[in-house]
Amino acid sequence: MNNMTCDDFALECLQADGRLSETAREHLQSCPDCQALARLNSILMHPRPSPELDRQTLQMARLLLHQPRRRWWREINHYFYAAAAVLLILVGISAFSLPPAGEKSPDLLVQNGEIGSDTHDLLILSYLETTNEMDNIEQQLYLYAGN
């Protein structure tokens, strides 16, 4: 008669290192759950080489061997080039927007009163004339489009 439970068998199976008692062997013959546990324990305790796993590992190693290696400094160089280009663009914009050395900007001349009021008045008049001329051209285009 078999008095062993599945818990007792599991404990003995894990501790016995493959040497089971007579009662454990009898229980193993009659219990399908314990048979599955014994198979799993056998696989884990005595692993066998797997040709499929070896083939997949070698295939992956070959793929990695033939790929070009990416260097981190090559990837960072793109960011340095972009930063240098932005810096050059900003320097170019500031160089063209500033007046030439030794000259004062027209705004500073007006603020300091160095430009006479006649010149300032002439600038305003030419602006108004230009605005009026543009209004006339728009009106003519509207009339042409309407006919």
Number of C-alpha atoms within 10 A of each C-alpha: 6 11 9 14 12 15 10 11 21 16 10 16 21 15 11 11 11 13 11 16 13 10 14 21 14 15 20 21 11 11 12 11 10 20 14 12 17 18 11 12 17 15 11 10 12 9 9 8 8 8 9 9 10 11 11 11 11 12 12 11 11 11 9 11 10 8 8 7 8 8 8 8 8 9 10 10 11 11 11 11 11 11 12 12 12 12 12 12 12 11 12 11 11 11 11 9 9 11 12 10 6 6 9 11 11 12 10 11 13 14 9 9 10 10 14 10 11 9 11 11 11 11 12 12 12 11 12 12 12 12 12 12 12 12 12 12 12 12 12 12 11 11 10 9 8 7 5
